[in-house]
Every structure is written in structure tokens, then in C-alpha cells.
Amino acid sequence: MATSGPPTTSSTRTAAHRRLGVLAVAFMIVAASAPLTVVAGGVTSAYSVTHVDGIPFGYLVLAAALAVFAIGYAAMSRFITDAGAFYSYVSQGIGRPTGVGASVLALIAYNAMQIGIWGMLGFQVSSFLESKLGWGGPWWLWVIVGIVIVGVLGVNRVDLSAKVLGVLVALEFLVVIVFDVVAFANPAEGFTAAPMTPGNLFVPGVGAVLAFGIAAFMGFESAAIYGEESKDPKRTIPRATFLAVGVIGVFYAISSWALALAVGPSKITDPAGVSPEEAGPPLFFDFVAEHLGVIWVDLMSVLFITSLFAALVSFHNAVSRYAFSLGREGVLPRQLGTVRTASGAPWAGSLAQSALALVVIIGFAIGESGWNPESGPYPVLTIFTWLTNLGAFGLVLLMVLVSAAVIGFFRRDARDVGAGSRLIAPIVALVSLGSVWILILVNWDVLLGQTESTPTTFILPAILLVPSIAAVLWAYWLRTAKPDVYRRIGHGADEADAAHLGGEAVGG
């Protein structure tokens, strides 16, 4: 349905907006996982907190679990190509009320991931400039600048974002590969394959390892969001998903193994062997400084920042497309369901996400006044740690719901899809990812860096779960009060294509 807004916007996309191929979508996915950020920040922190040296094998286990999930997810993506992605899957596989709840779950989780990463980026830019120029400015200043830049990319052609991310991700991979080669050539305690063996993973603490590790993959599930902008979604989305999860899993396993060798397996997992000042990213950068020199440290520091930026663009795109899908169907204000005619970008959803990020960042900046600097970097220990873990918590739950939705979708009509894809793989994914979600919940204090529970321990999950449950009830109200809106829930792309593409099948 066309809007009454300016002629430069529309509520639908056309064939001209289908610009993304397999590699472009894969780059979007990998960018969201922020490879250099994970290796230099996430992996080092995981070793320091869990004291388990089987973390590299843990990435392979998680990659296998997510690949199994992707089997059913890819099968369903052949029949549903909607910017609402998981929202549409759950709506059509389980039911419209659960789908609306899933949509709110996705919006909050993706927003949490995106806004949380802003905290790390602001801190890194400020610290880097301080070290080089003697003045870095407040962390929130660089966040505001970044929000403007990401917002500009968000309202323009998606292939522009894909090209930017492609360059940044390629550079990230290159410098981490250099680190890996040097680390394998200079092991601190001699070469060992122990970190890559099951026996070193399945020990006390394995739950925290998997809870930490799953966050490194977040973003891989976002391929379906770009279904309406892919050249051939029935092939592009499954291929990009499997390519991304395979590359991410193997890359993180090898790189985390290299990190263990670089620092020394006994030192990297021993809380007494690493001082608080050395723990985390310094483990990575100190090795680089010693073996490659300061120039490489500076280069990797800059790419660490661009890695965060690439993830921010990717998650921003995800949020704006969920908002677009919900707006198009009338679940959210219809203005959100418009795209720019020239680019196909969901401009209203993009602006809404930028505005929300700005408001949250301002709130945290005001709250910093009572923070004790001796406790550590405020934007990292609050915005980044709290919100990215909240996002991972929500996205894993979302994948659990999608696994159930795949079973429900094909139960009514197998559509010539084999039992392995429509039943067995989703059941395995449901059990394995459900177990990871429970592990995240059980290890919530550990993930937040808390020695004991505080009000934050309970408030953060409530921010995610309470609105999602309320959204389910809202959908039941829509069924009675606005049956036309209720009927379109999870089916927006189908109706849009029928109305504006003359019945042409999506991706046909």
C-alpha cells in the first residue's frame, strides 16, 4: 500500500532493489560478528574469565550447532523472503501472536547489540587519540559522530554498506591471519594442540565458555533480513549463511588457538599468571608489539575500531529492516514501513534506530558522573558488557523459537523438503541452542563480570522478556480489534509482492 508521504518513498521494494549476491550478504554477516574485535577482545576475555584452555574447540562445537540450525533455517528461507526474517518465520511456523513477540525480542536484542558496541567504539577511539595526540575527547563525542555516519549509510543503497563492510572485513581477516602466523611460529611454551581437543573443553566451566562463545557468532543469522534485497534469495540466503558460519567457526577456532600459543596455555588461563592490566585485549596487542612492532599495533588498533564500526553498520541495517517489516504490516506505525524509492533503504526505520541509539548513549553519558574510574572503563564495563550480552541472550532465544517454527511450518505441508531438513535438524538445533540459552542464563553474573547478583542482574533480562511477552498479548488484542492488521502479521512481503510485482514470485 502506497503511503501519503513524499514521492521519493514507497512501502515496497522492486526488482531494481535486488543488488546483493552471496559474497555481499556473507560480508554483512561476518561484519556483524566483528572478527578482530572477537579475537582481540572476546577471546582474550573468555580465557581470562573462564580459565578453560579448550576455547578453540568450543568455537567448533558452536559452529556445528549453528550449522545444524542453519539447515532448517535455510530450508524455510526458500519459501519466506521477508525483511522481518525471524519474525516472519515464527509468525508462519508457530503463530502470529508468538511472531509479534519474536519481533519485539529481535528489535530489542539487535538494538542492544548495536548500542552496546557503541560503548566499546567510543572508548577505543578516545583512547587511541589520547595515546597519539595527547587529547582524545570524551568517549560519547565519538559515538555521536559515529551515529551520524552509520545513519547516512543506513538510508542509502544497501550495496554501498556491503562494499564498505567488504573492505573492512577483508582487512580484519588479513591482520588476524598475520597474527596467527606469527603466533604459531613463536609459541610461548612450545607448540601444543591441546586447546583443540574435546578433553580440554568439557571440564568445569564449559557452560561459561559456550555462553561467551555464542556471542562471537551473533549476526550470522541475519542473512534472511536481506532476502528482499538479494538477487536470488532462494539461493543467496542459504549459501551466504553456511559460508559465513563455516568461515567464522574455523577462523575463530584457529585464531583463539594461536592466541593461546602466543601467550602460553598455562599463563592465559591462570588468574594468577595475568595481572588485571594485562588481561583482555592487552594480551593480544602486547604480543603484536613484541613480535611485529609498534606500527602493527597502531594498524591493528585502527582496524579494531573499524571492526567495531563494521559491526555497527550491520546491526543498524538489521534493526531498520525489522522496523520496516513491522511498519509495513501495521504492527508498528506505518511510516516505519517505507523505503526510499531510489535505494530501497528503509529510511524511517534507519532514522528511528539512530535516534534510539543517541538517546540511550546520552542517558549513559549522564549516568557516568557517579562512576569510579578505578573500577575500569565506564563505557566498556556498562554499555558494552551489559548490552551486548543482553543482545546475545535475546538472539539465542530467537533462534530457539525459529527452530520450533521450522518444525511447525513444514508440519502442515512438507513442500518436498526432506525429513532431515524439516524435522531432524530443527529438533537438534532446538535442544542444543536451548541448552546454550540456559547456560547463558545460569552464567549471567559471570558474563556481566559480577561477583554476586545485583539489581542489574535481573533488570537486564526483564528489559528483553517483559516487552516480548507484552507483545504477544498485544497481538491477541489486534486479532479482535484490527483483524486486517492481524491477518498481515508475518506475511507483509507476500502481499507486497503480489500487489506490486504482478504476482512474480520473490526471488524467482
N, C-alpha and C positions, 0 to 999 in steps of 0.2 A: 504494500500500500504506500503510495507516494505521500510525502509529508507536505505540509503547507509552508515549509521553510524556504530558504533561498534556492534558486535553481541549480546551484553548484553541489547540492547534496541529494542523496537518494536513500531509500530504505533497502535497496538490493544491490547485489554485485552482478556484473555481466561477464561474459567470456573474456572480455578485454582485461579484466582484473586478475585473470588466472596467469600469474607470472612465475610461480615458484616451482622449481624442479626438485629432484631428490636431494641433491647436494645442498641447495639453498635451505630446505627445511631441516636437513640434518645439522647444518651450521647453526640454525636458530636453536635447535635442541641442545647441542653441545655448548653453545654460548651460555645458555641458562645455567648449565652446571659449573661454569667458570673454572676450567681445568687448572690454571695456575693458582687461583685462589684456593682451590681444594687441596692441591699438593703442598703449597707453601703454608697455608693456614689450617685447613680442615684436617689433613693427615697428621701434621705435627701436633696439633691439639689432641687428636684422638689417641696418639701414642702417649702423650703426657698425662691424659686423664684416665685412660683405661688400663695402662700398664700391660697391655697384651701385645705380643710381637707377631701375632698371626693376622694382623690387619690386612696385609696384601691379599691373603687367601679369602678374607671376608668380602673384599670387593668382587671377587669371582663368584662367591656364593650369592651375593645380592644381584649381580648381573644375570646369573642364571634364573633367579626367581623373577626378575623383571622381564626377562626374555620369555618365560613361560606366560606371564601376564600378557605380554605383547601379542602372543599367538591369538588369544581370544579377542583382544582389543583390535588387532589388525583385521580379523575376520569380520567384526562388526563395522569397522570403518569402511568396508566395501559397500555398505548399504546406507550409511548415515554420513553425510558430509556437511556438518553444521559448525559455524564459528563457536557455538556453545559447547562443542566437543562432549566432555563427560556429562555435562548437564543433559544434553540430548540423549546420550546413551542410557543414562539412568532413567530418564523420563519414559523412554520407549521400552526399556528392558524390565524395569521394576514397577513404575507407575509415575504419573505426573506429580503427585504431592512429594514423593521422595526425590524426584528430579529437581523440583524447586528448592528443596532443602539442600541438595547437592550443589545447585548453582550458587547459593549463598556461601556454602562451605568453600567452593572453589574461589569465589570472589575474595573472601577474607584470607584464605590461605595464600593465594597469589599476591595479593596486596601486602600481606605480612612479609613474604619473601622479598618482594621488591623494595619495600620501605626499609626493611631490616638491613639490606645490603647498602642502602644509602649511608647508614651509620659507619660502616667499615670504610666506604669510599671517602667520606668526609674526613675521617681520621687519617687515612693514608695520604691523601693529598696534602693536608695541613702539615703532617709530619715530614713528608718528603720536601716540601718547600722550605720548611723550617731548617732542615739539615743542609739545604743547598743555598738558600738566600738569607737565612737568619730571621725570616718572618714568614709564617705560614698562615696567619689569619685564623679565625675561629672555624672549627670543622663545619658548622652549619652553613657558612658562607659558600663553600664549595659544593655543598649539597644543593643549595638553591640554584647555583649556576648549572649544575648537572641536570636538575629537574627541567630547566628551560630547554637544554639541548636535547634531552630524551623526548620531551614533549614535541619539539619540532620534528624529530624523526617519526614520532608516533602518528602525526597527522599527514604524513607523506606516504608515497608508494612503499609497500612492504618490501619490494625487492631492493630499495635503497637501504633499508635496515639490514637486509640479508647480505648485501655487498660489504657494508661496514663491518658487520659481525664476522663475515668470512675472512677478511684481512686480519682482524684482531685475534680470532681463534687460531688461525694459521701461525701467527707469531707466537702465541702462547704455547702451542704444541712444540714449535721449534726450540724455544729456550728451555722447556722442561726436558725435551729429548737430550739437549746438550748437558743439562744437569744429570740426567740418568746415565749417560755415557761416562761422564767424569766420576760419578759416584761408584759405578761398577768397576771402574779402573782404579779407584782409590778407597777400598773398603777400610774402615777404621779398625776393625777387629778381624780382618780376613774375610774371604768370601764364604757365604753360607746360604743355603736355600731354605733354611728353617722357617722364615716368615711366610713362605709359600706353601706350607704343609698344613693339613687339617688339624694335626695334633696340637699345633700352636695357636689355633683359633678356638677350638672347642674346649675352653678352660673357663674357670670362674671369671666373669667379666665379658663373656661373649655377647651377652644381651646388650651391654653398653656399646660394644664395637659395632653391632648391626644397627643400633639406633643412631649412632654417629654417622655410620657409613651411608645410610639410605639418603641422607640429606645431600650427598655428593651427586646423586642421580636425579635430583628433582629438576624438572624441566624436560626430561626425556619423554614424558607422557604428553607433552604439549603439541605434538605433531598434528593431531586431529583438529586443533584450533585453526590451522591454516588450510583445512580441506577446501574451503570455498575459494581460496586464492592459489591453489595448486593447479598445475597444468593438467594433471591426470590423477585426481585424488585417490582413485581406487588402487593405483599402483604406487603413487608417490608416497602416501602416508605410511603404508606398511613397510616399504623399503627404507624410508628415512628413519623410522622407529627402530627397526632391527639394526641398521647400520650404526645409529647413534649409541644404542645400549651396548653393542658389541665393542665399539671403539672406546667408549667411556670406561667400561668394565676392565678391559685389558690394559688400557693406558694407566688407570689408577692403580691397578694391581702391580704393574711393573714399576711405576714411579714411587709408590709407597715402599716397595721392596728396596729400591735404590736409596731412598731416604734412610731406611733402617741400616743399610750397609754404610752409608756416608757418616752417620753419627755413631753407629755401633749398636747392635741389638740390645746389649746389656745396659748401655747408657740411656738409650732413647725411651726405654720402658721403666727405668728405675727412678722413682721420685726423688731419691737422694742424689742421683747422678746428674741431675739437671736442675740448675737454680731457677727460680721464678722468672728472672730476667732473660734466661736462655730459652725457656720453654716456648712452644708455639713457633710462629714464623722465623724468629732468630735462628732456630736450628737449621733451617733451610738457607737463609741468607748468610749466616756465618760460614757455612761450608763453601758457598759460592765465592765469598770474599777471599777465603784462604786459597782456593784452588783455581779460581778464574780471574780474580782481581776485582777492584772497586768498580771498574767500568761495567762489568757484567752485573754487579749488584745494582748499579743505577739503572741499567737497562731492564733488569727483571723487576725492579721496583716500579718503573713506569708501566711495564706490561702487567704487573699485579693490579695497578689502578685501572688499566684498560680492560683487564679481565673482569673486574667488578662492573665496569661500565657496560660491557657486552651483556652480562647477566641482567643488568638493569633494563636494557633495551628489550631483551627477550621477555622478561616477566611483565614489563609495561605492555607489550603487544598482547600478551595472554589476557591480562586484566581487561584491556579495552575491547577485546573481541568477545569475552564473556558478557560484558555490559551491553555490547551491540546486540548480541543474540537475545538477551532478555528484554531489551528495549524494543526490538523488532516484534517480539511476540506480545508486548503489552504487560509483561510481568513487572518491569521497571518502566519509568517514564519513557514514552515513545521517542523523545528527542535523542535518547541514547542509541536508538536503533537506526541511525542514519550514517551514511558513508559519503565521503567526498566523491563526486562523480568521476573526476579525473583519475584519482588514485585508488579508490576503493577502500581507503583507510577509514576506520570508524572514529571520526574526528571527535564526536561528542564523548564517546567512551574514553578516548585518549585524554581529553582535557579534564574529564572528571577524575581520572586516576592521578593526573598531575596535581590537581587541586587537593585531593585527599592526602597525597604524599607530603605536600607542602604544609598542610595543617598539622599533620602528625609530627613532622620534623620541628615545626615551631613549638609545639607542645613539649617535646623532649628538650629543646634548647632552653625553654623557660625553666623546666624542671631540673636542669643541670646545676642551678645555683646552690643546691644543698648537697652536692656530691663531694666526697672526699677524694682529692686527686691521688692520694696514696693507695686507694683501692684499685687503681688501674684506669685505663682509658674509658671514659664515660660512654661515648657513642658505640664502642665495641662491646662492652660488658652489659649494656642495656639494650639499645636499639638493635644491634646486630644479633647478639646472642638470644635475646628474648624472641624477637620476631621471626628470625629465620628458622629457629626450632619450632615455633608455632606453625609456620608455613609448612614445614616438613611433616609435622604431626597431622595437619589437615589434608595434605596431598596424599599421604599414605592411606588415610581413611577413605579418601575419594577413590583411590584405586581398588580398595576392598569393595566398595559399592559397585564399581564398574565391573568387577569380576562376577559379582552376583547378577548384574544387569545383562551380561553376555549370556549367561545361562537362561535367564528369563526371556530374552529376545529370541533366541533360537528354539526355545521350548515350544513356542506356538507355531513356528514354521522353520524347519531346518535349513531351507533355502539351498539345498545341495551342499551344505558345509559339513565336513566330516566330524565324527564324534570327538576326535582329538582336539579340534579347534573350538568347537562349540560347547563342550562339556568337560572333558578331562582336564585340559589346560586351565580353564577358568576355576575349576574346583581346587586344583593345586595352588593356583595363584591366590585364591580366597583364603586358604589355610595359611600359606607361607606369609603373605603380606598382612593378614590379620594378626599373625604371631609377632611380626615386626612392629605393628602398631601398638600392641600390648606392651612390647619391650620398651618402646618409646615412653609410654605412659608410666611404666614401672620405674624407668630410669630418668624421669623428668627432672628431678633435683640435680642429677649428675650432668645432664645436658645444659642446664642453666648455670652450672658452676656453683651450686648452693651446697653447703654442708648440712643444712637442715631446711625443712619446709618453711616458707614464708607466705604471706597473702598472695604474692606474685605466682607462686606455685599453682594456686587454684584459680586465680583470676584469668590467667592467660588461656588455659583450655576452655574456660567458660566463655571468653570472647569469641571463640570459634564455634562451640557446640550450642550455646543457647540461641543465638540468632538462626542457626541452621534448623533447629527444632521448631522455632517460631515460624520459619518459612514454610515448613510442612503444613502447619496449621493454617497459614495464610493461603496456601494452595487449596485446601479444603473449602475455605471461605470463597475463593474465586470460583470454585465449581458450582456454587449456588448463586452467588451474586453476579458473576460475569462469565457465563458459560462459553461465550465466544473466545474470550481470552484463555480460559482453561483448556479449550479444545486445541489451541495452537501451541501449548506448552510442549517444548521439545521437538516441534515439527515446523519451526519457522522457515528453515531453508527449503523444505519440501514445497511449502505453499509459495514461497517467493520464486522458486524456480518455475513452478507451474504457471504462475501469473506473468512472469517477465521473460522467460526463455522459451515460451511457446511449447512447453511440455518436454523440452530437451532434458535428458537425464543428467544429473550432476556428474561431471567428470566423464561423461560419455564421449 
